[in-house]
Amino acid sequence: MTQTSSRFFDEIARLMNDATGVAQGIRREFDTLFRSQAERWLNDLDVVKREEFEVVKDMARLAREENEALKARIATLEAKIASQTPPSPPIYASAPPDDTPPTA
């Protein structure tokens, strides 16, 4: 009798191991299927990959820094030009006023 129940429990244990293996296989298959479907959806949505986003972010940062440097350089050059040139005479829209009185 002990041999029969032992064989019975061995069969149950083997069945449980097989069921666990099948469950793990199903889980791996589901993960693979889900991942491929998610990638397909993301590709259809044109979602930017993280690496591409980081590259563009760095490019924007560098452009901002260069823009600030150029603004400072322009301000310096404008100040230098303003200090070197004398003020220009006023420009009239018409001829300058005549100081002679009108004749009647």
C-alpha positions in Angstrom: 0.0 0.0 0.0 2.8 2.5 0.8 4.3 1.8 -2.6 1.0 2.7 -4.4 0.5 5.9 -2.5 4.1 6.8 -3.1 3.7 6.2 -6.8 0.5 8.3 -6.7 2.3 11.2 -5.1 5.2 10.9 -7.5 2.8 11.2 -10.4 1.1 14.2 -8.8 4.5 15.8 -8.2 5.5 15.2 -11.9 2.1 16.5 -13.0 2.6 19.7 -10.9 6.2 20.1 -12.3 4.9 19.8 -15.8 2.0 22.2 -15.1 4.6 24.7 -13.7 6.7 24.4 -16.8 3.7 24.9 -19.1 2.7 27.9 -17.1 6.1 29.4 -17.3 6.2 28.7 -21.1 2.8 30.4 -21.5 4.0 33.4 -19.5 7.1 33.8 -21.6 5.0 33.5 -24.8 2.5 36.1 -23.4 5.4 38.4 -22.5 6.9 38.1 -26.0 3.5 38.6 -27.7 2.7 41.6 -25.5 6.1 43.2 -26.0 5.9 42.8 -29.8 2.4 44.3 -29.8 3.4 47.2 -27.6 6.4 47.9 -29.9 4.1 47.8 -32.9 1.7 50.3 -31.3 4.6 52.6 -30.3 6.0 52.5 -33.8 2.6 53.4 -35.2 2.3 56.3 -32.8 5.8 57.6 -33.9 6.9 57.8 -30.2 10.4 59.1 -29.8 12.9 56.7 -28.3 14.7 57.9 -25.1 18.1 58.0 -26.8 16.8 60.2 -29.6 15.1 62.5 -27.1 18.4 62.9 -25.1 20.3 63.7 -28.3 17.9 66.5 -29.3 17.8 67.8 -25.7 21.6 68.1 -25.8 21.4 69.9 -29.1 18.9 72.4 -27.8 21.0 73.0 -24.7 24.1 73.7 -26.8 22.1 76.0 -29.2 20.8 78.0 -26.2 24.3 78.3 -24.8 25.7 79.4 -28.1 22.8 81.9 -28.5 23.5 83.4 -25.1 27.2 83.7 -26.0 26.4 85.4 -29.3 24.0 87.8 -27.5 26.8 88.8 -25.1 29.2 89.3 -27.9 26.8 91.5 -29.9 26.1 93.6 -26.8 29.9 94.1 -26.3 30.4 95.0 -29.9 27.5 97.5 -29.9 28.8 99.1 -26.8 32.3 99.4 -28.3 30.8 101.0 -31.5 28.7 103.3 -29.5 31.7 104.6 -27.5 33.8 105.1 -30.7 31.5 107.0 -33.0 30.3 110.6 -32.3 26.6 111.2 -32.3 25.2 111.8 -35.8 23.4 115.1 -36.6 19.6 114.9 -36.6 17.9 113.9 -39.8 15.1 116.1 -41.0 12.1 114.9 -42.9 12.1 118.2 -44.8 14.6 121.0 -45.4 15.9 122.7 -42.2 13.9 125.7 -41.1 14.8 129.0 -42.7 15.6 131.8 -40.3 14.5 134.6 -42.7 11.1 136.1 -42.2 8.6 135.6 -45.0 8.1 138.4 -47.5 4.7 139.8 -48.1 
